[in-house]
């Protein structure tokens, strides 16, 4: 389904964590629309709050999956088009992530996000 739009209505976050874009609905209204990675970087993100509610172990797994998808997408975009790259949004207030997400944010803040 690489060149198709696929709409998934899900109640399990692991079903959509590797999607290109997520629309978060609340009370019948769209409250957020962004990549999972960028939503997880937002301190006040509804999606990030939902992920946190899954508990520490599942939350960490979901965040690592979102980071992995973001990193692989960044690599593909920078490899196929030298002028276009996806960069993490380092200026968005975020929770204190750990693991690979924290490493990526540290690199982005230093301006050395190349891997």
BADO-18206 format. One line per 5 residues: their letters; for each residue x, y, z of C-alpha. Coordinates in nm, 3 decimals. Each point is the difference from the previous one (the first is absolute). Last residue first. Layout:
% BADO-18206
a) X/Y/Z | ... $
% end
This chain:
% BADO-18206
xxxxx) 2.257/0.913/1.131 | 0.041/0.371/-0.083 | -0.150/0.195/0.288 | 0.294/0.225/0.085 | -0.173/0.329/0.074 $
xxxxx) 0.084/-0.021/0.371 | -0.372/0.001/0.086 | -0.059/-0.268/-0.263 | 0.274/-0.222/0.142 | -0.145/0.024/0.351 $
xxxxx) -0.347/-0.068/-0.135 | 0.122/-0.310/-0.183 | 0.173/-0.134/0.312 | -0.311/0.061/0.212 | -0.213/-0.190/-0.251 $
xxxxx) 0.248/-0.288/-0.013 | -0.027/-0.074/0.372 | -0.178/0.247/0.225 | -0.264/0.264/-0.044 | -0.046/0.288/0.248 $
xxxxx) -0.334/0.127/-0.109 | 0.009/0.244/-0.285 | -0.030/0.367/-0.078 | 0.027/0.035/-0.380 | 0.331/0.163/-0.096 $
xxxxx) 0.167/-0.327/-0.100 | -0.243/-0.077/-0.279 | 0.177/-0.295/-0.153 | 0.131/0.057/-0.351 | -0.142/-0.143/-0.319 $
xxxxx) 0.230/0.070/-0.287 | -0.036/0.148/-0.347 | 0.289/0.143/-0.202 | 0.188/-0.324/-0.068 | -0.307/-0.181/-0.122 $
xxxxx) -0.003/-0.379/0.005 | 0.246/-0.053/0.285 | -0.131/0.285/0.217 | -0.357/-0.123/-0.037 | 0.091/-0.364/0.064 $
xxxxx) 0.209/0.087/0.306 | -0.269/0.224/0.147 | -0.260/-0.275/-0.051 | 0.226/-0.251/0.178 | 0.050/0.242/0.290 $
xxxxx) -0.371/0.076/0.032 | -0.094/-0.370/-0.007 | 0.264/-0.080/0.264 | -0.113/0.291/0.216 | -0.362/-0.115/-0.015 $
xxxxx) 0.103/-0.356/0.090 | 0.217/0.128/0.286 | -0.288/0.209/0.133 | -0.236/-0.298/-0.014 | 0.248/-0.225/0.182 $
xxxxx) 0.061/0.264/0.268 | -0.373/0.047/0.057 | -0.047/-0.377/0.020 | 0.259/-0.029/0.277 | -0.090/0.315/0.194 $
xxxxx) -0.380/-0.037/0.002 | -0.264/0.024/-0.273 | -0.112/0.339/0.139 | 0.317/0.163/-0.134 | -0.105/-0.089/-0.357 $
xxxxx) -0.338/0.165/0.051 | 0.172/0.315/0.135 | 0.229/0.009/-0.304 | -0.307/-0.020/-0.224 | -0.173/0.282/0.184 $
xxxxx) 0.312/0.213/-0.046 | 0.083/0.239/0.285 | 0.373/-0.074/0.016 | 0.024/-0.043/-0.377 | 0.282/-0.233/-0.108 $
xxxxx) -0.238/-0.296/-0.024 | -0.209/0.186/-0.257 | 0.312/0.060/-0.210 | 0.089/-0.370/0.002 | -0.355/-0.113/-0.072 $
xxxxx) -0.012/0.226/-0.306 | -0.251/0.284/0.020 | -0.369/0.074/0.043 | -0.139/0.108/0.334 | -0.334/0.103/0.156 $
xxxxx) -0.232/-0.124/-0.274 | -0.353/0.019/0.135 | -0.260/-0.264/0.090 | 0.052/0.038/0.376 | 0.372/-0.058/-0.045 $
xxxxx) 0.160/-0.117/-0.324 | 0.373/-0.045/-0.054 | 0.102/-0.010/-0.365 | 0.323/-0.190/-0.055 | 0.246/0.032/-0.287 $
xxxxx) 0.261/-0.223/-0.161 | -0.118/-0.304/0.197 | 0.248/-0.203/0.207 | -0.181/0.055/0.331 | -0.339/-0.089/-0.152 $
xxxxx) -0.071/-0.357/0.115 | 0.228/0.035/0.304 | -0.236/0.267/0.128 | -0.293/-0.235/0.034 | -0.342/0.162/-0.044 $
xxxxx) 0.035/0.032/-0.373 | -0.182/0.149/-0.295 | 0.236/-0.042/-0.293 | -0.019/0.214/-0.312 | 0.233/-0.110/-0.278 $
xxxxx) 0.105/0.249/-0.264 | 0.174/-0.172/-0.284 | 0.344/0.018/-0.164 | 0.180/-0.235/0.241 | -0.298/-0.230/0.055 $
% end
